[in-house]
Each structure stands twice: as C-alpha cells, then as structure tokens.
C-alpha cells in the first residue's frame, strides 16, 4: 500500500473526512447545518458553464485544504467559535472528495484531475 500513492491519497482523504466529522460531533454542532452545507462547495462547479479554465479555477479555489484549514485557524485566532462548524463542514467535504478520488482539476476538462496523474 505504501508504494501506491493513489491509495495513500484516498486514505488521507478518509482520515480528514472522518476526523472532521468526529470533531464536529464533539462540538455538538447541528447536523441540520452539516446536511445543508456539506455539498455547498460543489456549487463552484458551475464555473464550468463558462469554460474549463474558469471552472477548474473556481473548483480548485474551494477544494484545497488551504481554505478550510485557514478558515478554522482564523476562527480560533479571532475567538469566533461560531465559525468553527462551517470550517469543519468545508474540511469534511474536501476530505470526502479525496476519499472518493475526486481531485483538483486541470483546465482541460472536468474529469482531468491531479489524482488521475498519480
């Protein structure tokens, strides 16, 4: 397994997803909010209606770990615990996508992702 980067990346996504859900549960945040917002980052796929370059840029903007981790750090540093569930939902979404094999997009076509090149 350790010689197969694709499987390692899938496992890494699973750990991020499960860890985010566990922390969300421990925070006693509302599951209605989780259900409502879990797929919200996928709305950025609508950029593909313009073209693949815009679509991939918008999709990648919200599907890297940088966004939700920065958001969570900001919420912590600003002492804004009410923002934490949003960051955890976002992080869970990114982990879930990676677990299923959805990667960051190249500007060629929607199915051309970084995981296909690993």
HUSUL-V121256 format. One record per residue. N is the residue number from 1. OMEGA is omega in whole degrees, -180 to 180 (none if undefined). NEAR is the number of other ideal C-beta (glycine too) atoms within 10 Angstrom. D_CENTER is the distance of its C-alpha to the mean C-alpha in Angstrom with 2 decimals. Layout:
# HUSUL-V121256
<<N	OMEGA	NEAR	D_CENTER> <N	OMEGA	NEAR	D_CENTER>>
This chain:
# HUSUL-V121256
<<1	-177	6	23.57> <2	177	6	23.31> <3	179	6	24.65> <4	-176	11	21.98> <5	-179	10	18.93> <6	-179	13	17.09> <7	177	12	17.54> <8	179	13	16.63> <9	175	17	13.20> <10	179	16	12.78> <11	178	14	14.21> <12	177	14	12.06> <13	179	22	8.90> <14	179	15	11.24> <15	179	13	12.33> <16	180	22	9.11> <17	-177	20	8.65> <18	179	14	12.40> <19	178	14	12.80> <20	179	23	10.61> <21	179	17	12.61> <22	180	12	15.74> <23	178	17	15.49> <24	180	21	14.81> <25	180	12	17.87> <26	179	9	19.88> <27	-180	12	19.42> <28	178	7	21.00> <29	-176	18	18.67> <30	179	11	19.28> <31	176	9	17.77> <32	179	8	18.71> <33	178	14	16.21> <34	180	18	13.38> <35	-178	10	14.69> <36	-172	11	15.18> <37	-174	15	11.84> <38	-178	14	9.37> <39	-178	11	9.54> <40	179	13	10.19> <41	180	19	7.49> <42	175	14	9.26> <43	179	11	12.37> <44	173	16	11.85> <45	180	16	13.04> <46	175	12	16.34> <47	178	19	16.95> <48	176	17	18.07> <49	177	8	21.00> <50	175	10	22.33> <51	-175	10	21.84> <52	-179	17	19.60> <53	178	14	19.60> <54	-180	14	18.45> <55	-179	20	15.96> <56	180	23	14.33> <57	-180	13	14.46> <58	179	18	12.88> <59	-178	24	10.08> <60	179	19	9.46> <61	-176	13	9.95> <62	-179	18	6.82> <63	171	25	4.58> <64	178	13	6.03> <65	-178	15	6.33> <66	-178	11	9.34> <67	-177	17	8.52> <68	179	24	7.53> <69	177	15	10.01> <70	179	12	12.51> <71	180	17	12.30> <72	177	19	13.05> <73	177	11	15.73> <74	179	12	17.17> <75	179	18	17.45> <76	-177	13	19.19> <77	-180	8	21.43> <78	-177	9	22.42> <79	-179	6	23.21> <80	-176	10	21.16> <81	180	11	20.08> <82	179	8	19.66> <83	-175	14	16.42> <84	-180	17	14.87> <85	180	19	13.80> <86	177	17	11.75> <87	179	22	9.86> <88	177	26	9.59> <89	179	23	8.44> <90	179	23	5.58> <91	178	23	4.96> <92	180	23	6.04> <93	-180	23	4.12> <94	178	23	1.54> <95	179	22	5.24> <96	178	19	6.85> <97	-180	20	6.32> <98	179	23	7.62> <99	-180	18	10.10> <100	178	13	11.38> <101	176	13	11.78> <102	-177	18	9.78> <103	176	21	9.65> <104	-171	14	10.00> <105	169	24	12.94> <106	-176	17	16.50> <107	180	13	18.71> <108	177	10	20.92> <109	-173	12	19.47> <110	-176	14	16.32> <111	180	10	16.71> <112	-175	14	17.31> <113	180	20	14.27> <114	180	12	14.36> <115	177	17	14.34> <116	-178	11	17.50> <117	179	9	19.19> <118	none	12	18.79>>
